[in-house]
Amino acid sequence: MFVIATAGHVDHGKSTLVRALTGMEPDRWAEERRRGMTIDLGFAWTTLDNEHMTAFVDVPGHQRFVSNMLAGVGPVTAVLFVVAADEGWRRQSAEHLAALQALDVRHGVLAVTRCDLADPGPAIEQAHERLRDTGLAGMPAVAVSAASGHGLAALRTALRELTRALPAPRTGPARLWVDRSFTVRGSGTVVTGTLGSGTMAVGDELVLEPAGRPVRIRGLQSLKTKVERAKAVSRLAVNLRGLGANEVRRGYALVQPGAFTRVTTMDVRLIRQADRLPTHLVLHIGSAAVPVRLRKLGPHAARLALTTALPLHVGERGLLRDPGAQHIVAGIVVLDTMPPQLHARGDARRRATQLTGMSDRPDAVADIARRGAVRREALVTAGVLAYETEVPADVVAVGEWLVAPTLWKTWVSALSAAVDEWAAANPLSPGLAPEAAAGRAGIPDLRLIGALMADAGLVLGSGAMRRKDAKIRFPEPVRRALDEIRARLREDPFAAPSAEELARHRLSRQHLAAAVNAGLLCRIAPDVYLLPDAPTEAARRLAGIDQPFTVSQARIAWGTSRRVAVPLLEYLDNQGATRRTGNTHRLLTFRTVAGPSLPEPQYH
């Protein structure tokens, strides 16, 4: 299917021409037919060839209804531009052309109507002159009279050639801008609109924006014919389950879940702007008309703050209208739907320079380079990266994160420096905690740490980051005391030094924790330290006594006191090496027993 919008001054015969082409009445309201003037959007369709249906969105031409006109033109990429032979180019002809230019509509046919009342030559010449510097320059012109039928065949041929030349529908997720909403008895709420991208099918779950409400498709019609599935471009009537007609209106959109950013602030390029831009304007995009506040950043760059969130992608086009003066003041191209905050002096100027260098089309590599790091989902919902697109080769991809190579190198260096600085200031520490390291290096997500550690030559042990060849540097008195305690424990594995002995050796809790992290001791309980292989030796000795056994029997097998035996049994319980049977006895489970995991580097 192809969808074409009409454009042109009021009373130049747009609706009459659509009626003659399709045999259908586009004016839906009795008031429109009584006054002979289109007030709201009208819809009609016909077959221009033997294969494809062409639908027309007939828009009002009066200045008072320009908002309705923009709602009809917004989602459409081709136009039937109408100028009357007996009146020529008029005010709304110019305003409609300005809108089409802002929306970058480049495909159309010029129909010069009422050629039975006046020579169409001057009107055609005048229109071509006005179109000369626009995207519609050179579009074919057809002189036609709906009253006599003159030129209708030629117009149908020109429209058929137009549809054949239209570019393929835009790929991407489904989005339908709503232009009508009504209730059908027995069916409920129905919305209509132009499906500009993607596919919709009966049963699909969509999101109604800006309400953010999940909805399900109960039924679909395309040009009053029931269908199970429709793809862009299509005119659709969508029956929504469980939604009241008062809960949706023109300017809302049905979108594929998780596929669009809900934009409330965006940076844009200004196109064909007026000399003076008011602060308060109305943004027209799709079928939506949303009040916005404009902040000019540079000659052709601005930031828009929207009063209502819209589901938008980078690269989309819209226009700004002054609601007071009732005319279009600028076209816009969406450049960034996730703009940075501007706080410091000069931020706006620097941002304007950056926006000036940005492409009107989404560019994933440039976007990642500009942001430094961004989640893939954010680029997908911004329309910068498609779901199925491979990550660019010159981007670092770690989980959901996409990182520019320059920033990745900066993070690697910062992480390495943070660990080295910590080691220098804390010689007894096993290393720097990952959370602290990420904070010092400015890394936004701990899930990036693993890959960064590998590139920085760091390892993780005992919950801390360090260099592979890191050494804990004990003061000489502390090293001698540890050597003495370890020598005695090698002779008598369960003769744990007492708290008084540890204090006499001036071994603080920090020294002992460092010894544990260095793999020199195993902490069984507060103030109970043995060699790291003591739990394995304890289980081996228990295997030689009758099962089940008591604390007293274990103490005798180990040749130690209850001060050591009780916490050592609890340690073995926690390791799964022993288990209780009743209140006084335990059984050896014969599972492998080990002390704490030991770090790899050497310590002195």
C-alpha positions as CSV (number, residue, x, y, z in Angstrom):
1,M,0.0,0.0,0.0
2,F,1.0,3.6,-0.6
3,V,-0.2,6.6,1.4
4,I,-0.3,10.1,-0.1
5,A,-1.3,13.3,1.7
6,T,-2.9,16.3,0.0
7,A,-1.7,19.8,0.4
8,G,-2.7,23.2,-0.8
9,H,-4.7,26.4,-0.2
10,V,-8.3,26.3,1.1
11,D,-10.9,25.8,-1.6
12,H,-8.5,24.8,-4.4
13,G,-10.3,21.5,-4.8
14,K,-8.2,19.0,-2.8
15,S,-11.3,17.0,-1.5
16,T,-13.0,17.3,-4.9
17,L,-10.0,15.8,-6.6
18,V,-9.7,12.9,-4.1
19,R,-13.4,12.3,-4.6
20,A,-13.0,12.1,-8.4
21,L,-9.9,9.8,-8.1
22,T,-11.4,7.4,-5.7
23,G,-15.2,7.6,-5.9
24,M,-15.2,8.0,-2.1
25,E,-16.3,11.0,0.0
26,P,-13.3,12.1,2.1
27,D,-15.2,14.7,4.1
28,R,-16.5,12.7,7.1
29,W,-18.5,15.4,8.8
30,A,-21.9,16.8,7.7
31,E,-20.6,20.3,8.6
32,E,-17.8,19.9,6.1
33,R,-20.1,18.9,3.3
34,R,-22.6,21.7,4.2
35,R,-19.8,24.3,4.1
36,G,-17.9,22.8,1.2
37,M,-14.7,23.1,3.2
38,T,-12.5,20.4,4.8
39,I,-12.2,20.9,8.6
40,D,-10.6,17.7,9.7
41,L,-8.6,14.9,8.1
42,G,-10.4,12.8,5.5
43,F,-9.5,9.4,4.1
44,A,-10.1,7.6,0.8
45,W,-8.4,5.0,-1.4
46,T,-8.3,3.5,-4.8
47,T,-6.2,1.2,-7.0
48,L,-3.9,3.0,-9.3
49,D,-2.6,-0.2,-10.8
50,N,-3.5,-3.8,-10.7
51,E,-1.3,-4.6,-7.6
52,H,-1.2,-1.9,-5.0
53,M,-3.8,0.2,-3.2
54,T,-3.1,3.9,-2.7
55,A,-4.7,5.7,0.3
56,F,-5.1,9.5,0.4
57,V,-5.1,11.5,3.6
58,D,-7.0,14.6,2.7
59,V,-6.0,17.6,4.8
60,P,-7.8,21.0,5.5
61,G,-6.4,24.0,3.7
62,H,-7.7,26.8,5.9
63,Q,-5.3,28.5,8.2
64,R,-7.4,27.9,11.3
65,F,-7.0,24.1,10.8
66,V,-3.3,24.0,10.1
67,S,-2.8,21.8,13.2
68,N,-5.1,19.2,11.6
69,M,-3.3,19.5,8.4
70,L,0.1,18.8,10.0
71,A,-1.3,15.8,11.8
72,G,-2.2,14.3,8.4
73,V,1.1,15.2,6.7
74,G,3.4,14.3,9.5
75,P,3.5,10.5,9.1
76,V,3.4,10.6,5.2
77,T,6.3,10.7,2.7
78,A,4.5,11.7,-0.5
79,V,2.1,14.5,-1.4
80,L,-0.5,15.5,-4.0
81,F,0.1,19.3,-4.0
82,V,-3.0,21.1,-5.3
83,V,-3.1,24.6,-6.8
84,A,-6.1,26.1,-8.5
85,A,-5.6,27.4,-12.1
86,D,-7.9,30.4,-11.5
87,E,-6.3,31.5,-8.3
88,G,-2.7,30.4,-8.5
89,W,-0.2,30.3,-5.6
90,R,-1.8,31.5,-2.3
91,R,-0.9,32.0,1.4
92,Q,-1.7,28.4,2.5
93,S,0.1,27.0,-0.5
94,A,3.3,28.6,0.9
95,E,2.6,27.4,4.5
96,H,1.9,23.9,3.4
97,L,5.1,23.9,1.3
98,A,7.0,25.2,4.3
99,A,5.7,22.2,6.3
100,L,6.6,19.7,3.6
101,Q,10.1,21.2,3.4
102,A,10.5,20.9,7.2
103,L,9.4,17.3,7.1
104,D,11.7,16.6,4.1
105,V,8.9,15.4,1.9
106,R,10.6,14.9,-1.5
107,H,8.1,12.9,-3.5
108,G,4.9,14.4,-5.0
109,V,2.7,15.3,-7.9
110,L,1.5,18.9,-8.6
111,A,-2.2,19.0,-9.6
112,V,-3.4,22.3,-11.1
113,T,-7.1,22.1,-10.7
114,R,-10.0,23.9,-12.3
115,C,-8.3,24.1,-15.7
116,D,-11.8,24.3,-17.2
117,L,-12.0,27.8,-15.6
118,A,-8.6,29.2,-16.5
119,D,-5.5,28.5,-18.4
120,P,-3.4,26.3,-16.1
121,G,-0.1,27.4,-17.7
122,P,0.6,30.5,-15.5
123,A,-0.3,28.6,-12.3
124,I,2.0,25.7,-13.2
125,E,4.8,28.2,-14.0
126,Q,4.3,30.0,-10.8
127,A,4.2,26.8,-8.7
128,H,7.4,25.5,-10.3
129,E,9.1,28.8,-9.4
130,R,8.0,28.5,-5.8
131,L,9.1,24.8,-5.7
132,R,12.5,25.5,-7.4
133,D,14.7,25.5,-4.3
134,T,12.8,22.8,-2.4
135,G,12.9,19.0,-2.2
136,L,9.8,18.9,-4.4
137,A,11.5,20.8,-7.3
138,G,10.8,19.2,-10.6
139,M,7.8,17.1,-9.5
140,P,5.5,16.4,-12.5
141,A,2.6,18.8,-13.0
142,V,-0.8,17.7,-14.3
143,A,-3.6,20.1,-15.3
144,V,-6.9,18.6,-14.3
145,S,-10.6,19.4,-13.9
146,A,-12.6,17.3,-11.5
147,A,-15.8,18.7,-12.8
148,S,-15.2,17.7,-16.5
149,G,-12.9,14.8,-15.9
150,H,-10.2,16.4,-18.0
151,G,-6.7,15.3,-17.0
152,L,-7.8,12.7,-14.5
153,A,-6.3,9.8,-16.5
154,A,-3.0,11.7,-16.7
155,L,-3.1,12.4,-13.0
156,R,-3.7,8.7,-12.2
157,T,-0.7,7.9,-14.4
158,A,1.5,10.4,-12.7
159,L,0.4,9.2,-9.2
160,R,1.1,5.6,-10.3
161,E,4.6,6.6,-11.4
162,L,5.0,8.4,-8.1
163,T,4.2,5.3,-6.1
164,R,6.6,3.2,-8.1
165,A,9.4,5.7,-7.3
166,L,8.8,5.9,-3.6
167,P,11.6,4.5,-1.4
168,A,11.1,1.3,0.5
169,P,9.3,1.7,3.9
170,R,11.6,2.6,6.7
171,T,12.8,-0.5,8.6
172,G,12.6,-0.6,12.3
173,P,10.1,-1.2,15.1
174,A,6.4,-0.7,14.8
175,R,4.9,2.7,15.4
176,L,1.5,4.1,14.4
177,W,0.6,7.7,15.0
178,V,-3.0,8.0,16.0
179,D,-5.1,10.4,14.0
180,R,-8.6,9.3,15.0
181,S,-10.2,7.5,18.0
182,F,-13.8,6.3,18.2
183,T,-16.0,3.6,19.7
184,V,-17.6,0.8,17.7
185,R,-20.6,-0.9,19.4
186,G,-19.7,-4.4,20.3
187,S,-16.0,-3.9,19.6
188,G,-14.9,-1.1,21.8
189,T,-12.2,1.5,21.1
190,V,-10.7,1.8,17.6
191,V,-7.9,4.1,16.6
192,T,-6.7,4.8,13.0
193,G,-3.4,6.0,11.7
194,T,-0.6,5.4,9.2
195,L,1.8,2.6,10.1
196,G,5.0,4.2,9.1
197,S,7.4,1.4,10.2
198,G,7.4,-2.2,11.4
199,T,4.6,-4.8,11.5
200,M,1.4,-5.1,13.5
201,A,-0.6,-8.3,14.0
202,V,-3.7,-9.3,15.9
203,G,-2.7,-10.4,19.4
204,D,0.4,-8.2,19.5
205,E,1.0,-6.3,22.7
206,L,2.0,-2.7,22.2
207,V,2.5,0.4,24.3
208,L,0.2,3.4,24.1
209,E,2.3,6.5,24.4
210,P,2.5,9.0,26.1
211,A,0.4,7.1,28.6
212,G,3.0,4.3,28.8
213,R,0.1,1.9,29.0
214,P,0.3,-1.7,27.6
215,V,-2.5,-2.5,25.2
216,R,-3.3,-5.5,23.0
217,I,-4.6,-5.6,19.4
218,R,-8.0,-7.2,19.3
219,G,-8.6,-6.7,15.6
220,L,-7.1,-5.0,12.5
221,Q,-8.6,-3.5,9.4
222,S,-6.8,-2.0,6.5
223,L,-9.1,0.2,4.3
224,K,-12.2,-1.5,5.9
225,T,-10.9,-5.0,5.2
226,K,-10.1,-7.3,8.1
227,V,-6.4,-8.5,8.2
228,E,-4.4,-10.6,10.6
229,R,-1.2,-8.8,10.0
230,A,-0.1,-5.5,8.3
231,K,3.3,-4.0,7.5
232,A,4.4,-0.5,6.7
233,V,3.3,1.5,5.0
234,S,-0.4,1.0,5.7
235,R,-3.5,2.8,6.7
236,L,-4.9,0.9,9.7
237,A,-7.8,0.8,12.0
238,V,-6.7,-0.9,15.2
239,N,-9.2,-2.3,17.7
240,L,-7.7,-2.2,21.2
241,R,-8.7,-4.4,24.0
242,G,-9.7,-2.9,27.4
243,L,-9.2,0.7,26.5
244,G,-11.8,3.5,26.7
245,A,-12.1,5.9,23.8
246,N,-11.5,8.8,26.2
247,E,-8.1,7.3,27.1
248,V,-6.6,7.9,23.6
249,R,-6.7,10.8,21.2
250,R,-4.9,12.2,18.1
251,G,-1.2,12.6,18.7
252,Y,-0.9,9.4,20.8
253,A,1.1,6.6,19.3
254,L,1.1,2.8,19.4
255,V,4.6,1.5,19.6
256,Q,6.5,-1.7,19.9
257,P,7.5,-2.3,23.5
258,G,11.1,-1.4,24.4
259,A,11.8,0.1,21.0
260,F,11.4,3.9,21.6
261,T,12.8,6.4,24.0
262,R,10.1,8.4,25.8
263,V,11.5,11.9,25.0
264,T,10.9,14.9,27.2
265,T,14.1,16.8,26.3
266,M,16.0,16.6,23.1
267,D,18.6,18.5,21.1
268,V,17.7,19.4,17.5
269,R,19.0,21.0,14.4
270,L,16.9,24.0,13.2
271,I,16.1,24.1,9.5
272,R,14.7,27.1,7.6
273,Q,14.1,29.0,10.8
274,A,12.5,32.4,11.1
275,D,14.5,35.4,12.1
276,R,13.0,35.3,15.6
277,L,12.1,32.2,17.5
278,P,9.8,32.6,20.5
279,T,10.6,30.6,23.6
280,H,7.2,28.9,23.7
281,L,6.2,27.0,20.6
282,V,4.3,23.9,19.5
283,L,6.2,20.9,18.1
284,H,4.4,19.0,15.4
285,I,5.8,15.5,14.8
286,G,3.9,12.5,13.5
287,S,0.3,13.3,14.4
288,A,1.3,14.9,17.7
289,A,1.2,18.6,18.6
290,V,3.0,19.2,21.8
291,P,3.8,22.5,23.5
292,V,7.6,22.9,24.0
293,R,10.1,25.4,25.5
294,L,12.9,26.3,23.2
295,R,16.4,27.1,24.3
296,K,18.6,28.3,21.5
297,L,22.1,26.9,21.7
298,G,23.6,28.2,18.5
299,P,22.7,29.5,15.1
300,H,21.2,26.2,14.0
301,A,21.0,24.2,17.2
302,A,18.4,24.2,20.0
303,R,17.2,22.3,23.0
304,L,13.5,21.5,23.3
305,A,11.8,20.7,26.6
306,L,8.5,18.9,25.8
307,T,5.5,19.2,28.1
308,T,4.4,15.6,27.0
309,A,6.8,12.7,26.4
310,L,6.8,11.4,22.8
311,P,8.2,8.1,21.4
312,L,11.0,9.4,19.1
313,H,14.1,8.3,17.3
314,V,17.2,10.2,16.3
315,G,17.0,11.5,12.8
316,E,13.2,12.1,12.8
317,R,11.9,15.4,11.4
318,G,9.2,17.7,12.7
319,L,8.4,21.4,12.7
320,L,7.9,24.2,15.2
321,R,4.8,26.5,15.0
322,D,4.2,29.7,16.7
323,P,0.7,29.3,18.2
324,G,0.2,33.0,18.6
325,A,1.1,34.1,15.1
326,Q,-0.3,30.8,13.7
327,H,2.6,30.1,11.3
328,I,5.5,27.7,11.0
329,V,8.8,29.2,12.3
330,A,11.3,26.3,11.8
331,G,11.8,22.7,10.8
332,I,13.7,20.4,13.2
333,V,15.8,17.2,12.9
334,V,16.2,15.2,16.1
335,L,19.9,14.9,16.9
336,D,20.0,13.6,20.5
337,T,17.1,12.2,22.6
338,M,19.5,11.8,25.6
339,P,21.2,15.2,25.8
340,P,23.7,16.0,28.5
341,Q,22.9,18.6,31.1
342,L,24.2,22.1,30.6
343,H,25.4,23.7,33.9
344,A,28.8,25.2,33.5
345,R,29.5,28.5,31.8
346,G,30.1,27.9,28.1
347,D,28.4,24.5,28.1
348,A,25.7,25.7,25.6
349,R,28.3,27.1,23.2
350,R,30.3,23.9,23.3
351,R,27.2,21.8,22.8
352,A,26.1,23.9,19.8
353,T,29.5,23.2,18.2
354,Q,29.1,19.5,18.9
355,L,25.6,19.4,17.4
356,T,26.7,21.3,14.3
357,G,29.1,18.5,13.5
358,M,26.5,15.7,14.0
359,S,24.9,13.9,11.1
360,D,21.1,14.1,10.5
361,R,21.2,10.3,10.3
362,P,21.8,7.9,13.2
363,D,25.5,7.0,13.5
364,A,26.3,4.4,16.2
365,V,30.1,4.7,16.1
366,A,29.9,8.5,16.3
367,D,27.3,8.4,19.0
368,I,29.4,6.0,21.2
369,A,32.5,8.1,20.6
370,R,30.7,11.2,21.7
371,R,29.2,9.7,24.8
372,G,32.2,7.6,25.7
373,A,30.1,4.7,27.1
374,V,26.4,3.9,26.6
375,R,24.2,0.9,27.2
376,R,23.2,-0.9,24.0
377,E,19.5,-0.7,25.0
378,A,19.7,3.1,25.2
379,L,21.0,3.3,21.6
380,V,18.3,0.8,20.4
381,T,15.5,2.8,21.9
382,A,17.0,6.0,20.5
383,G,16.9,4.5,17.0
384,V,20.7,4.7,16.7
385,L,21.3,0.9,16.7
386,A,18.9,-1.8,15.5
387,Y,18.3,-4.9,17.6
388,E,19.8,-7.2,15.0
389,T,22.8,-4.9,14.2
390,E,26.3,-6.2,14.9
391,V,28.3,-4.1,17.3
392,P,30.8,-2.0,15.3
393,A,34.3,-3.5,15.2
394,D,36.0,-0.4,16.6
395,V,33.8,-0.3,19.7
396,V,34.5,-2.2,23.0
397,A,31.5,-4.3,23.9
398,V,31.2,-5.7,27.4
399,G,27.8,-7.1,28.3
400,E,25.2,-4.4,27.7
401,W,27.9,-1.7,27.6
402,L,29.4,-0.2,24.4
403,V,32.5,1.8,25.1
404,A,34.7,4.0,22.9
405,P,38.3,2.7,22.7
406,T,39.8,6.0,24.0
407,L,37.6,5.9,27.1
408,W,38.3,2.2,27.6
409,K,42.1,3.0,27.6
410,T,41.5,5.8,30.1
411,W,39.6,3.5,32.4
412,V,42.3,0.9,32.2
413,S,44.9,3.4,33.2
414,A,42.8,4.9,35.9
415,L,42.0,1.5,37.4
416,S,45.6,0.5,37.4
417,A,46.7,3.8,39.0
418,A,44.0,3.5,41.7
419,V,45.2,0.0,42.7
420,D,48.8,1.0,42.8
421,E,48.1,4.1,44.9
422,W,46.1,2.0,47.3
423,A,48.9,-0.6,47.6
424,A,51.4,2.2,48.3
425,A,49.3,3.7,51.0
426,N,48.1,0.4,52.5
427,P,51.0,-2.1,52.4
428,L,49.2,-4.7,54.6
429,S,46.0,-4.6,52.5
430,P,45.3,-7.5,50.1
431,G,44.1,-4.9,47.5
432,L,41.4,-2.4,46.7
433,A,37.8,-3.4,46.8
434,P,36.2,-3.4,43.3
435,E,33.5,-0.8,44.4
436,A,36.1,1.6,45.6
437,A,38.3,1.0,42.5
438,A,35.3,1.7,40.2
439,G,34.5,4.9,42.1
440,R,38.1,6.2,41.9
441,A,38.5,5.4,38.2
442,G,35.1,6.8,37.2
443,I,33.7,3.5,36.0
444,P,29.9,3.5,35.9
445,D,29.1,-0.2,36.3
446,L,30.9,-2.9,38.4
447,R,30.1,-5.4,35.6
448,L,32.8,-3.7,33.5
449,I,35.5,-4.4,36.1
450,G,36.3,-7.9,35.1
451,A,37.3,-7.0,31.5
452,L,39.1,-3.9,32.6
453,M,41.1,-5.9,35.2
454,A,42.2,-8.3,32.5
455,D,43.5,-5.4,30.3
456,A,45.1,-3.7,33.3
457,G,47.0,-6.9,34.5
458,L,45.0,-7.1,37.7
459,V,43.5,-10.0,39.6
460,L,40.8,-10.5,42.2
461,G,41.6,-12.3,45.4
462,S,39.9,-12.3,48.8
463,G,37.4,-9.8,47.4
464,A,40.1,-7.2,46.5
465,M,41.9,-6.1,43.4
466,R,45.7,-6.3,43.1
467,R,48.5,-6.8,40.7
468,K,49.4,-10.4,39.9
469,D,52.9,-9.9,41.4
470,A,51.7,-7.9,44.4
471,K,53.4,-8.5,47.7
472,I,52.2,-7.6,51.2
473,R,55.0,-5.9,52.9
474,F,55.1,-6.8,56.6
475,P,57.3,-4.8,59.0
476,E,60.3,-6.8,60.1
477,P,59.1,-7.4,63.7
478,V,55.7,-8.6,62.4
479,R,57.4,-11.0,59.9
480,R,59.6,-12.5,62.6
481,A,56.6,-13.0,64.9
482,L,54.6,-14.7,62.2
483,D,57.5,-16.9,61.3
484,E,57.8,-18.0,65.0
485,I,54.1,-18.8,65.3
486,R,54.0,-20.7,62.0
487,A,57.1,-22.7,63.0
488,R,55.4,-23.8,66.2
489,L,52.2,-24.7,64.5
490,R,54.1,-26.9,62.0
491,E,55.3,-28.9,65.0
492,D,51.9,-28.8,66.9
493,P,49.1,-28.0,64.3
494,F,46.4,-27.2,66.8
495,A,48.4,-25.2,69.4
496,A,46.8,-21.9,68.4
497,P,48.5,-18.9,70.0
498,S,46.5,-17.3,72.8
499,A,45.2,-13.7,72.6
500,E,47.9,-12.8,75.2
501,E,50.6,-14.3,73.0
502,L,49.4,-12.4,70.0
503,A,49.4,-9.2,71.9
504,R,52.8,-9.9,73.2
505,H,54.1,-10.2,69.7
506,R,52.3,-6.9,68.9
507,L,50.2,-8.6,66.2
508,S,47.2,-6.4,65.6
509,R,44.0,-7.5,63.9
510,Q,45.2,-5.7,60.7
511,H,48.5,-7.7,60.8
512,L,46.6,-11.0,61.3
513,A,44.1,-10.2,58.6
514,A,46.9,-9.5,56.2
515,A,48.5,-12.8,57.2
516,V,45.3,-14.6,56.4
517,N,45.0,-12.8,53.1
518,A,48.6,-13.7,52.3
519,G,47.9,-17.4,52.9
520,L,50.1,-17.6,56.0
521,L,47.4,-18.3,58.6
522,C,43.8,-19.5,58.7
523,R,41.3,-17.7,60.9
524,I,39.1,-20.3,62.6
525,A,37.5,-17.8,65.0
526,P,38.3,-14.5,66.6
527,D,41.7,-15.0,68.3
528,V,42.0,-18.5,67.0
529,Y,44.6,-18.8,64.1
530,L,46.1,-22.0,62.7
531,L,48.0,-22.9,59.5
532,P,45.9,-23.0,56.3
533,D,46.2,-26.8,56.1
534,A,45.0,-27.3,59.7
535,P,41.3,-28.1,58.7
536,T,42.4,-30.9,56.3
537,E,44.7,-32.3,59.0
538,A,41.8,-32.1,61.6
539,A,39.5,-34.1,59.4
540,R,42.2,-36.7,58.7
541,R,42.6,-37.3,62.5
542,L,38.9,-37.5,63.0
543,A,38.7,-40.2,60.5
544,G,40.8,-42.4,62.8
545,I,38.3,-42.3,65.8
546,D,35.0,-43.9,66.4
547,Q,32.0,-42.3,64.8
548,P,30.0,-40.4,66.0
549,F,32.3,-38.5,68.3
550,T,32.0,-35.9,71.0
551,V,33.9,-32.6,71.4
552,S,36.1,-34.2,74.1
553,Q,37.0,-37.1,71.7
554,A,37.9,-34.6,69.0
555,R,40.0,-32.5,71.4
556,I,42.0,-35.6,72.4
557,A,42.5,-36.6,68.8
558,W,43.9,-33.2,68.0
559,G,45.8,-32.7,71.3
560,T,44.4,-29.3,72.0
561,S,42.1,-27.4,74.4
562,R,38.4,-26.7,74.2
563,R,39.3,-23.1,73.3
564,V,40.5,-24.4,69.9
565,A,38.4,-27.6,69.5
566,V,35.0,-26.0,69.8
567,P,35.5,-23.3,67.1
568,L,37.4,-25.7,64.9
569,L,34.5,-28.1,64.9
570,E,32.1,-25.3,64.1
571,Y,34.4,-24.3,61.2
572,L,34.3,-27.9,60.0
573,D,30.5,-27.9,60.3
574,N,30.4,-24.8,58.1
575,Q,32.7,-26.4,55.6
576,G,30.4,-29.5,55.4
577,A,33.2,-31.8,56.7
578,T,31.2,-32.7,59.9
579,R,27.6,-32.6,60.9
580,R,25.8,-32.9,64.2
581,T,23.9,-36.0,65.3
582,G,21.9,-35.0,68.3
583,N,23.1,-32.5,70.9
584,T,26.5,-33.9,71.8
585,H,27.8,-35.9,68.9
586,R,29.1,-35.3,65.3
587,L,29.8,-37.4,62.3
588,L,32.6,-36.9,59.7
589,T,31.1,-36.6,56.3
590,F,34.4,-37.4,54.5
591,R,34.0,-34.4,52.2
592,T,37.2,-32.6,51.1
593,V,38.2,-30.0,53.5
594,A,40.2,-26.9,52.7
595,G,41.1,-23.6,54.3
596,P,40.3,-20.3,52.7
597,S,41.1,-19.8,49.0
598,L,44.7,-18.6,48.8
599,P,45.9,-15.8,46.6
600,E,48.6,-16.5,44.1
601,P,51.3,-13.8,44.6
602,Q,54.3,-14.1,46.9
603,Y,54.4,-12.1,50.1
604,H,57.2,-11.1,52.4
